[in-house]
Amino acid sequence: MEGLKFAYAAQLAFLMPVITAILVVIAGAIAIKIILGILGKALKKTRIDEAIHTFIKNVVKVLLWLVVIVTALGKLGIPTSTFVTVIGAGGAAIALALKDSLSNVAGGILILINKPFKKGDFIEVAGTSGSVENIDLLSTSLKTVDNKVVTVPNGSIATSVLTNYSKEELRRVDCVFGIGYDCDIDRAKAVLADVIKSCPQALDTPKADIMVAEHGESAVMIACRVWTMNSDYWTVKFFMEENVKKAFDREGINIPYPQVDVHMIEAQGK
């Protein structure tokens, strides 16, 4: 009888840690599900892009499961310090091997949180310019003006100077035209003003600027700064370049170009 009691006690002593570990895993699974549900609702109320919601929830899920597993192993009497050390060393090795990818992920997170640009914006970054086609955690795809798709790593974007040409509603069109030194500057400025008025996409406010910008080697350079809607930038740019030339031709205002005079000296015989 005493032997049976001892055997029962031994079995109970063996089974209790196992049962406790199983309960820890079950309770941990329920707790993780509840936490992820609360986290998901909280993320929807933030300004963080939805593309990063899944990534955040997956990271939190992995970390919580590691805590549950380590706790369950502790209940089984297995030393957890060694296990934690192995996980730490493995994580460090993985991070070192994937440092470039992790840099791109970090850059993607910064882009999705700060939102320096969005899909459809025309940007210039890392030596490339184009319209944003797609943004994910690793890279951003741009479509160039000649219809090529360029994929730029997010790590490069996060560490480069970025110009977003679509951020503001209005954009200024800058043009510079050269006229001869013998031409009437006031007349040329009046012609430029007429061309601006004839452009349907040019805005009256803010007011356009027309001014002498430089005295060049062979021409007086006159700068035109015309405001328009962002979407009409290239329409106004091409309109100005073409119609200013036509207007100058009609008014007899010459647009000089660099010239070289070559003087030939004939050798005189003795």
BELLINJO-V161312 format. One record per helix or strand of 3 or more residues. SS is the DSSP state (2 for helix, 1 for strand). FROM is the first residue (numbers start at 1). LEN is the number of residues. Records with the same first field share a line. If there is no record, write none. Layout:
# BELLINJO-V161312
SS: FROM-LEN, FROM-LEN
This chain:
# BELLINJO-V161312
2: 2-43, 50-26, 80-18, 99-16, 154-5, 185-14, 230-22
1: 122-4, 128-8, 139-5, 149-5, 170-10, 209-7, 220-10
